[in-house]
Amino acid sequence: MIFSKVKSNFQALKDGKIDLEQGLISKEDALALFNIRTWDECLKLFSIASEVRDFFKPEIEITSTVHVTNVCSVSPKCKYCGFAAGTSSEGYVTAFKSDDDQIKKSVLEIEKSGIERVSCSSGHGYGGKEVIRALKAVKSVSNLEVLVNTGADLTEKCVIELKENGIDTICCNLETINEEVFNSVKPGESLSDRILVCNLIKKHGIELSSGLLIGIGESYEDRVDHLFFLKKLGVEEIPIMGFNPYKNTPMEDCKKCSAIEQAKTIAITRLLFPNIRITSPTPTIGPELLQFALLGGASNIATVIPKNHPLNVMGVGSPKTGNLIEVVCLIKELGLKPKIK
């Protein structure tokens, strides 16, 4: 019954009879879809979500990565983090800071490969200055679209400076809006600080990316509440990231989030946000399982590394990143079109 309703709403949306902003499903519908269990039901969900994605997003975007620095002042560290220096033997064990020349060499190879977008991420403790430096370096040598991500480590002054220097997107993931879960897994951070930064980004008319980290103890109700909170915020991009444990971290023995669970969350997000960029980073689903994200309606594959990328890039949720050639082949095998020059 619910799939017939979704298809009917999608047709009404295409005919201009319902408003795009309201999405194709209600809060109650979203929760019901999270609770589906059979493979047949999952396939029906993926089918309609993919159809919606294809209508609004005829090409699959690809986003590469430059990690600016892994020196992070958050204390205590996030319990799942394998990015900050010394947190995991699987991640970046030693501290590093990419200088301007390294960033420029990296983005030149990224642009040469045909990728059109890059994400620049930094640890906390710089008030946004490191991602401003990275943005200036990228824009000085390329025409790449740029997303920066330093969580809540941004002042309003830095948000304005990023805008003045041509930023395309700023990412500030809330990860969960269940404050108890947030405080448990991110004891050195504040959810309210991250919400404040999201509002600053929107205040200054910059595209906001803010996503969910699923499988960290949140409920389906939490995910639904989170998605409707993002709707109120007016996000333009939602990354869906599945928890993937790093060795040596406090959460190393916690269960990995399944590819099916990630795909289901992506699909429900697509029905709520028919026309926005929904991102699946390769490390959080596993580059070998990306087809599940695409079947679920993802329109952007992130953390994709071209062959001649000069920096050693590790993933954030897992050491594995997406190889550009393999990612492009997988997109084409599913009958989809990669957005690549």
C-alpha positions as a Python dict, from the first residue, in 0.01 Angstrom:
ca = {
    (1, 'M'): (0, 0, 0),
    (2, 'I'): (274, 246, 95),
    (3, 'F'): (462, 193, -234),
    (4, 'S'): (147, 269, -433),
    (5, 'K'): (110, 590, -235),
    (6, 'V'): (472, 689, -302),
    (7, 'K'): (438, 622, -676),
    (8, 'S'): (115, 821, -685),
    (9, 'N'): (282, 1112, -504),
    (10, 'F'): (579, 1097, -742),
    (11, 'Q'): (349, 1123, -1042),
    (12, 'A'): (169, 1415, -877),
    (13, 'L'): (507, 1580, -816),
    (14, 'K'): (603, 1542, -1181),
    (15, 'D'): (265, 1687, -1280),
    (16, 'G'): (320, 1986, -1051),
    (17, 'K'): (30, 1896, -826),
    (18, 'I'): (230, 1868, -502),
    (19, 'D'): (511, 2082, -367),
    (20, 'L'): (867, 1958, -406),
    (21, 'E'): (962, 2075, -55),
    (22, 'Q'): (715, 1845, 119),
    (23, 'G'): (873, 1534, -31),
    (24, 'L'): (691, 1215, -122),
    (25, 'I'): (635, 1066, 223),
    (26, 'S'): (521, 1172, 570),
    (27, 'K'): (700, 1118, 899),
    (28, 'E'): (482, 813, 963),
    (29, 'D'): (559, 674, 616),
    (30, 'A'): (932, 718, 672),
    (31, 'L'): (920, 524, 998),
    (32, 'A'): (717, 247, 837),
    (33, 'L'): (974, 219, 557),
    (34, 'F'): (1260, 196, 806),
    (35, 'N'): (1084, -101, 959),
    (36, 'I'): (1050, -304, 639),
    (37, 'R'): (1228, -637, 667),
    (38, 'T'): (1188, -847, 353),
    (39, 'W'): (1418, -833, 53),
    (40, 'D'): (1117, -792, -175),
    (41, 'E'): (1010, -479, 14),
    (42, 'C'): (1366, -342, 3),
    (43, 'L'): (1378, -390, -373),
    (44, 'K'): (1050, -202, -415),
    (45, 'L'): (1187, 82, -201),
    (46, 'F'): (1513, 95, -396),
    (47, 'S'): (1330, 88, -729),
    (48, 'I'): (1113, 391, -660),
    (49, 'A'): (1399, 583, -490),
    (50, 'S'): (1624, 523, -791),
    (51, 'E'): (1348, 636, -1025),
    (52, 'V'): (1310, 959, -827),
    (53, 'R'): (1687, 1013, -829),
    (54, 'D'): (1711, 955, -1204),
    (55, 'F'): (1434, 1207, -1271),
    (56, 'F'): (1611, 1487, -1084),
    (57, 'K'): (1975, 1378, -1109),
    (58, 'P'): (2053, 1229, -1453),
    (59, 'E'): (2425, 1204, -1371),
    (60, 'I'): (2609, 1058, -1072),
    (61, 'E'): (2850, 1312, -925),
    (62, 'I'): (3196, 1211, -806),
    (63, 'T'): (3379, 1395, -527),
    (64, 'S'): (3748, 1350, -448),
    (65, 'T'): (3930, 1439, -127),
    (66, 'V'): (4222, 1633, 13),
    (67, 'H'): (4287, 1595, 385),
    (68, 'V'): (4443, 1919, 508),
    (69, 'T'): (4549, 1815, 858),
    (70, 'N'): (4470, 1539, 1106),
    (71, 'V'): (4594, 1734, 1407),
    (72, 'C'): (4276, 1774, 1609),
    (73, 'S'): (4218, 1956, 1938),
    (74, 'V'): (3893, 1778, 2029),
    (75, 'S'): (3936, 1622, 2372),
    (76, 'P'): (3837, 1360, 2456),
    (77, 'K'): (3845, 1231, 2100),
    (78, 'C'): (3535, 1101, 1926),
    (79, 'K'): (3508, 734, 2021),
    (80, 'Y'): (3495, 612, 1659),
    (81, 'C'): (3758, 843, 1511),
    (82, 'G'): (4040, 694, 1305),
    (83, 'F'): (4127, 1021, 1131),
    (84, 'A'): (4294, 1222, 1408),
    (85, 'A'): (4663, 1157, 1468),
    (86, 'G'): (4731, 853, 1684),
    (87, 'T'): (4374, 729, 1719),
    (88, 'S'): (4411, 407, 1517),
    (89, 'S'): (4677, 185, 1366),
    (90, 'E'): (4448, 159, 1062),
    (91, 'G'): (4422, 533, 1010),
    (92, 'Y'): (4667, 822, 999),
    (93, 'V'): (4899, 712, 1278),
    (94, 'T'): (5125, 1016, 1264),
    (95, 'A'): (5037, 1383, 1254),
    (96, 'F'): (5048, 1567, 921),
    (97, 'K'): (4964, 1901, 766),
    (98, 'S'): (4941, 1929, 385),
    (99, 'D'): (5114, 2245, 267),
    (100, 'D'): (4984, 2463, -18),
    (101, 'D'): (5205, 2298, -279),
    (102, 'Q'): (5085, 1950, -181),
    (103, 'I'): (4722, 2064, -199),
    (104, 'K'): (4777, 2226, -540),
    (105, 'K'): (4950, 1918, -683),
    (106, 'S'): (4667, 1701, -555),
    (107, 'V'): (4386, 1909, -702),
    (108, 'L'): (4564, 1939, -1038),
    (109, 'E'): (4568, 1558, -1061),
    (110, 'I'): (4206, 1542, -945),
    (111, 'E'): (4096, 1791, -1213),
    (112, 'K'): (4310, 1619, -1476),
    (113, 'S'): (4129, 1290, -1401),
    (114, 'G'): (3793, 1445, -1494),
    (115, 'I'): (3654, 1476, -1142),
    (116, 'E'): (3483, 1812, -1094),
    (117, 'R'): (3452, 1839, -715),
    (118, 'V'): (3682, 1805, -415),
    (119, 'S'): (3628, 1791, -40),
    (120, 'C'): (3888, 1951, 189),
    (121, 'S'): (3870, 1838, 552),
    (122, 'S'): (4058, 1943, 862),
    (123, 'G'): (4080, 1858, 1228),
    (124, 'H'): (3953, 2100, 1495),
    (125, 'G'): (4147, 2380, 1657),
    (126, 'Y'): (4202, 2630, 1378),
    (127, 'G'): (3880, 2831, 1373),
    (128, 'G'): (3838, 2746, 1006),
    (129, 'K'): (4174, 2893, 899),
    (130, 'E'): (4309, 2564, 762),
    (131, 'V'): (4012, 2507, 531),
    (132, 'I'): (4025, 2871, 419),
    (133, 'R'): (4390, 2814, 326),
    (134, 'A'): (4296, 2495, 141),
    (135, 'L'): (4010, 2667, -44),
    (136, 'K'): (4241, 2945, -165),
    (137, 'A'): (4498, 2689, -282),
    (138, 'V'): (4237, 2486, -474),
    (139, 'K'): (4076, 2787, -640),
    (140, 'S'): (4416, 2935, -738),
    (141, 'V'): (4501, 2644, -969),
    (142, 'S'): (4170, 2478, -1066),
    (143, 'N'): (3803, 2519, -1152),
    (144, 'L'): (3696, 2246, -912),
    (145, 'E'): (3386, 2282, -700),
    (146, 'V'): (3497, 2286, -335),
    (147, 'L'): (3337, 2150, -21),
    (148, 'V'): (3512, 2213, 310),
    (149, 'N'): (3452, 2020, 630),
    (150, 'T'): (3587, 2107, 970),
    (151, 'G'): (3277, 2031, 1173),
    (152, 'A'): (3185, 2300, 1425),
    (153, 'D'): (3530, 2461, 1410),
    (154, 'L'): (3407, 2768, 1220),
    (155, 'T'): (3343, 3124, 1333),
    (156, 'E'): (3100, 3353, 1154),
    (157, 'K'): (3398, 3557, 1033),
    (158, 'C'): (3544, 3243, 872),
    (159, 'V'): (3212, 3152, 711),
    (160, 'I'): (3206, 3499, 553),
    (161, 'E'): (3568, 3464, 438),
    (162, 'L'): (3495, 3126, 283),
    (163, 'K'): (3206, 3283, 92),
    (164, 'E'): (3425, 3570, -26),
    (165, 'N'): (3678, 3320, -161),
    (166, 'G'): (3427, 3127, -369),
    (167, 'I'): (3330, 2833, -150),
    (168, 'D'): (3066, 2609, -307),
    (169, 'T'): (2957, 2398, -8),
    (170, 'I'): (3030, 2382, 365),
    (171, 'C'): (2974, 2053, 544),
    (172, 'C'): (2887, 2029, 911),
    (173, 'N'): (2754, 1683, 991),
    (174, 'L'): (2529, 1655, 1296),
    (175, 'E'): (2566, 1274, 1273),
    (176, 'T'): (2274, 1224, 1513),
    (177, 'I'): (2031, 1461, 1683),
    (178, 'N'): (1979, 1218, 1970),
    (179, 'E'): (2176, 1423, 2222),
    (180, 'E'): (2240, 1126, 2452),
    (181, 'V'): (2391, 922, 2168),
    (182, 'F'): (2586, 1225, 2040),
    (183, 'N'): (2737, 1293, 2383),
    (184, 'S'): (2825, 926, 2424),
    (185, 'V'): (3019, 888, 2099),
    (186, 'K'): (3146, 1249, 2073),
    (187, 'P'): (3222, 1343, 2437),
    (188, 'G'): (3453, 1627, 2336),
    (189, 'E'): (3198, 1808, 2121),
    (190, 'S'): (2859, 1974, 2150),
    (191, 'L'): (2559, 1908, 1927),
    (192, 'S'): (2439, 2264, 1982),
    (193, 'D'): (2771, 2398, 1847),
    (194, 'R'): (2724, 2202, 1526),
    (195, 'I'): (2365, 2320, 1485),
    (196, 'L'): (2486, 2678, 1537),
    (197, 'V'): (2741, 2641, 1255),
    (198, 'C'): (2475, 2492, 1025),
    (199, 'N'): (2256, 2796, 1088),
    (200, 'L'): (2550, 3032, 1019),
    (201, 'I'): (2611, 2862, 685),
    (202, 'K'): (2246, 2904, 587),
    (203, 'K'): (2242, 3263, 719),
    (204, 'H'): (2512, 3358, 469),
    (205, 'G'): (2349, 3184, 173),
    (206, 'I'): (2606, 2906, 133),
    (207, 'E'): (2513, 2554, 28),
    (208, 'L'): (2490, 2338, 340),
    (209, 'S'): (2590, 1973, 356),
    (210, 'S'): (2491, 1793, 675),
    (211, 'G'): (2447, 1422, 719),
    (212, 'L'): (2376, 1120, 935),
    (213, 'L'): (2618, 869, 1084),
    (214, 'I'): (2404, 559, 1126),
    (215, 'G'): (2461, 252, 1338),
    (216, 'I'): (2601, 433, 1644),
    (217, 'G'): (2313, 353, 1878),
    (218, 'E'): (2038, 572, 1734),
    (219, 'S'): (1686, 440, 1674),
    (220, 'Y'): (1480, 456, 1355),
    (221, 'E'): (1274, 727, 1523),
    (222, 'D'): (1597, 923, 1575),
    (223, 'R'): (1682, 896, 1207),
    (224, 'V'): (1337, 1015, 1102),
    (225, 'D'): (1352, 1308, 1346),
    (226, 'H'): (1699, 1392, 1214),
    (227, 'L'): (1584, 1395, 852),
    (228, 'F'): (1291, 1624, 929),
    (229, 'F'): (1525, 1850, 1128),
    (230, 'L'): (1747, 1875, 818),
    (231, 'K'): (1438, 1961, 614),
    (232, 'K'): (1376, 2258, 844),
    (233, 'L'): (1741, 2361, 814),
    (234, 'G'): (1711, 2365, 435),
    (235, 'V'): (2010, 2145, 352),
    (236, 'E'): (2125, 2107, -9),
    (237, 'E'): (2332, 1790, 48),
    (238, 'I'): (2295, 1496, 286),
    (239, 'P'): (2580, 1247, 331),
    (240, 'I'): (2461, 910, 462),
    (241, 'M'): (2748, 743, 646),
    (242, 'G'): (2739, 398, 799),
    (243, 'F'): (2945, 332, 1111),
    (244, 'N'): (3260, 139, 1024),
    (245, 'P'): (3485, 52, 1320),
    (246, 'Y'): (3853, 144, 1336),
    (247, 'K'): (4103, -67, 1530),
    (248, 'N'): (4230, 69, 1864),
    (249, 'T'): (3936, 305, 1909),
    (250, 'P'): (3683, 273, 2195),
    (251, 'M'): (3427, 150, 1941),
    (252, 'E'): (3646, -102, 1760),
    (253, 'D'): (3432, -396, 1873),
    (254, 'C'): (3100, -237, 1777),
    (255, 'K'): (2908, -385, 1484),
    (256, 'K'): (2961, -237, 1139),
    (257, 'C'): (2655, -82, 976),
    (258, 'S'): (2536, -302, 691),
    (259, 'A'): (2524, -189, 328),
    (260, 'I'): (2151, -272, 318),
    (261, 'E'): (2082, -49, 618),
    (262, 'Q'): (2272, 235, 453),
    (263, 'A'): (2090, 185, 124),
    (264, 'K'): (1753, 182, 302),
    (265, 'T'): (1839, 510, 478),
    (266, 'I'): (1954, 664, 149),
    (267, 'A'): (1631, 557, -22),
    (268, 'I'): (1408, 704, 249),
    (269, 'T'): (1614, 1023, 240),
    (270, 'R'): (1563, 1039, -138),
    (271, 'L'): (1186, 1015, -97),
    (272, 'L'): (1194, 1299, 157),
    (273, 'F'): (1439, 1510, -47),
    (274, 'P'): (1369, 1421, -413),
    (275, 'N'): (1602, 1672, -581),
    (276, 'I'): (1904, 1725, -356),
    (277, 'R'): (2252, 1576, -360),
    (278, 'I'): (2261, 1261, -147),
    (279, 'T'): (2616, 1146, -87),
    (280, 'S'): (2767, 809, -8),
    (281, 'P'): (3135, 828, 93),
    (282, 'T'): (3319, 516, -23),
    (283, 'P'): (3487, 442, 313),
    (284, 'T'): (3162, 422, 507),
    (285, 'I'): (2988, 171, 283),
    (286, 'G'): (3295, -4, 141),
    (287, 'P'): (3398, 73, -218),
    (288, 'E'): (3313, -283, -319),
    (289, 'L'): (2951, -233, -202),
    (290, 'L'): (2876, 103, -361),
    (291, 'Q'): (2607, -49, -582),
    (292, 'F'): (2381, -63, -276),
    (293, 'A'): (2411, 314, -225),
    (294, 'L'): (2338, 378, -592),
    (295, 'L'): (2042, 139, -595),
    (296, 'G'): (1912, 330, -293),
    (297, 'G'): (1915, 660, -478),
    (298, 'A'): (2250, 820, -394),
    (299, 'S'): (2354, 1085, -648),
    (300, 'N'): (2712, 1156, -535),
    (301, 'I'): (2996, 917, -457),
    (302, 'A'): (3262, 1075, -236),
    (303, 'T'): (3619, 999, -127),
    (304, 'V'): (3709, 886, -478),
    (305, 'I'): (4080, 892, -555),
    (306, 'P'): (4230, 916, -907),
    (307, 'K'): (4529, 704, -1001),
    (308, 'N'): (4794, 975, -974),
    (309, 'H'): (4674, 1148, -658),
    (310, 'P'): (5008, 1245, -495),
    (311, 'L'): (4893, 1228, -132),
    (312, 'N'): (4831, 912, 67),
    (313, 'V'): (4459, 942, 133),
    (314, 'M'): (4301, 728, 401),
    (315, 'G'): (3928, 702, 452),
    (316, 'V'): (3750, 851, 750),
    (317, 'G'): (3522, 559, 834),
    (318, 'S'): (3761, 292, 704),
    (319, 'P'): (4103, 294, 537),
    (320, 'K'): (3947, 195, 205),
    (321, 'T'): (3877, 471, -45),
    (322, 'G'): (3717, 449, -388),
    (323, 'N'): (3941, 403, -689),
    (324, 'L'): (3817, 635, -966),
    (325, 'I'): (3841, 380, -1248),
    (326, 'E'): (3656, 118, -1045),
    (327, 'V'): (3389, 365, -931),
    (328, 'V'): (3322, 484, -1287),
    (329, 'C'): (3297, 124, -1410),
    (330, 'L'): (3052, 36, -1133),
    (331, 'I'): (2833, 339, -1210),
    (332, 'K'): (2822, 244, -1579),
    (333, 'E'): (2752, -123, -1503),
    (334, 'L'): (2432, -13, -1328),
    (335, 'G'): (2326, 176, -1641),
    (336, 'L'): (2395, 515, -1482),
    (337, 'K'): (2599, 806, -1616),
    (338, 'P'): (2898, 935, -1419),
    (339, 'K'): (2945, 1312, -1414),
    (340, 'I'): (3305, 1330, -1526),
    (341, 'K'): (3485, 1531, -1791),
}
